[in-house]
Amino acid sequence: MTRRVLVLDTSVLCCLLNVPGKDTAGPPDDEWDHDRINRLLEREAGRNSTFVLPIAALIETGNLLHKPRTAGSSVPGPWSTICAMR
């Protein structure tokens, strides 16, 4: 029996976490969003697939969550907002 391995890159993690401005990926005729990725991950989990989260993808996604939404903006990104609520 072959085992499936899925490597989740930064664009997948951003879609999964609904990072503002990065919440879709792929070309217009094959667009991926939170719901589509979530369905795929649930299906693959049911098949006992292995998920790989590269450390670089985790760091990049964390940086995207932490930085302001637009360059030069004083509006905090989603992670900064969450941290400020503590």
Beta strands, then each sheet from edge to edge (+ up, - down):
strand 1: 5-7
strand 2: 50-52
sheet 1: 1+ 2+
end
